[in-house]
Amino acid sequence: LAKTTQPISMDSYEGQEVNITCSHNNIATNDYITWYQQFPSQGPRFIIQGYKTKVTNEVASLFIPADRKSSTLSLPRVSLSDTAVYYCLVGGSSGNTGKLIFGQGTTLQVKP
Amino acid sequence: GAGVSQSPSNKVTEKGKDVELRCDPISGHTALYWYRQSLGQGLEFLIYFQGNSAPDKSGLPSDRFSAERTGGSVSTLTIQRTQQEDSAVYLCASSQRQGRGNEKLFFGSGTQLSVL
């Protein structure tokens, strides 16, 4: 199973762009990279998913280099409401044994 | 339903009692996961069901924990002889797993278990 490593915490200010990088050195060929956001007292929710290069949606962008051993979640112009824990998740391609293991996540604190 | 539903949302029990936590996944989702989250911590994998295959129980912390999924839909997580260290939020997630590595998990709001 691919293990992920993320910074434990990050601080930012409103209006700034935030980039959170996740390392996943032993990612499997068919694994996708998925990011989730979790607010207090809620379950995580899907933000963005990618396999290679760049993916963008209305919430974030995901940058994946050619070797796929890392990925960067980019949140443009964060607001106070983006304060949350962000999890990088890799895997799911291993058929019936493809359980998904979450890392410790990155706690993002957005300040006014 | 529109999303993953978990019940109860809160459960307070006494040490040594058994508890049952329920998860109703999104209709049609073949995969179902249980995770545990202690205060301020990340998500700890417990068990994974996929279709009619034998579940992956490798994350269950002890034999006091068990789970079943009836008819490929509703799942129940049972904790016997609860201990104070079992206090945590228990999260359920489901996905429309297709084995292509691009599944997306949909989580319920969790059950907050407090063992006194």
Boltz contact constraints between the chains, C-beta under 6 A:
constraints:
  - contact:
      token1: [A, 30]
      token2: [B, 101]
      max_distance: 6.0
  - contact:
      token1: [A, 31]
      token2: [B, 101]
      max_distance: 6.0
  - contact:
      token1: [A, 32]
      token2: [B, 101]
      max_distance: 6.0
  - contact:
      token1: [A, 32]
      token2: [B, 102]
      max_distance: 6.0
  - contact:
      token1: [A, 43]
      token2: [B, 91]
      max_distance: 6.0
  - contact:
      token1: [A, 43]
      token2: [B, 107]
      max_distance: 6.0
  - contact:
      token1: [A, 43]
      token2: [B, 108]
      max_distance: 6.0
  - contact:
      token1: [A, 43]
      token2: [B, 109]
      max_distance: 6.0
  - contact:
      token1: [A, 43]
      token2: [B, 110]
      max_distance: 6.0
  - contact:
      token1: [A, 44]
      token2: [B, 107]
      max_distance: 6.0
  - contact:
      token1: [A, 46]
      token2: [B, 104]
      max_distance: 6.0
  - contact:
      token1: [A, 92]
      token2: [B, 101]
      max_distance: 6.0
  - contact:
      token1: [A, 92]
      token2: [B, 103]
      max_distance: 6.0
  - contact:
      token1: [A, 93]
      token2: [B, 101]
      max_distance: 6.0
  - contact:
      token1: [A, 95]
      token2: [B, 99]
      max_distance: 6.0
  - contact:
      token1: [A, 96]
      token2: [B, 50]
      max_distance: 6.0
  - contact:
      token1: [A, 96]
      token2: [B, 53]
      max_distance: 6.0
  - contact:
      token1: [A, 99]
      token2: [B, 48]
      max_distance: 6.0
  - contact:
      token1: [A, 99]
      token2: [B, 56]
      max_distance: 6.0
  - contact:
      token1: [A, 101]
      token2: [B, 45]
      max_distance: 6.0
  - contact:
      token1: [A, 102]
      token2: [B, 42]
      max_distance: 6.0
  - contact:
      token1: [A, 102]
      token2: [B, 43]
      max_distance: 6.0
  - contact:
      token1: [A, 104]
      token2: [B, 42]
      max_distance: 6.0
  - contact:
      token1: [A, 105]
      token2: [B, 42]
      max_distance: 6.0
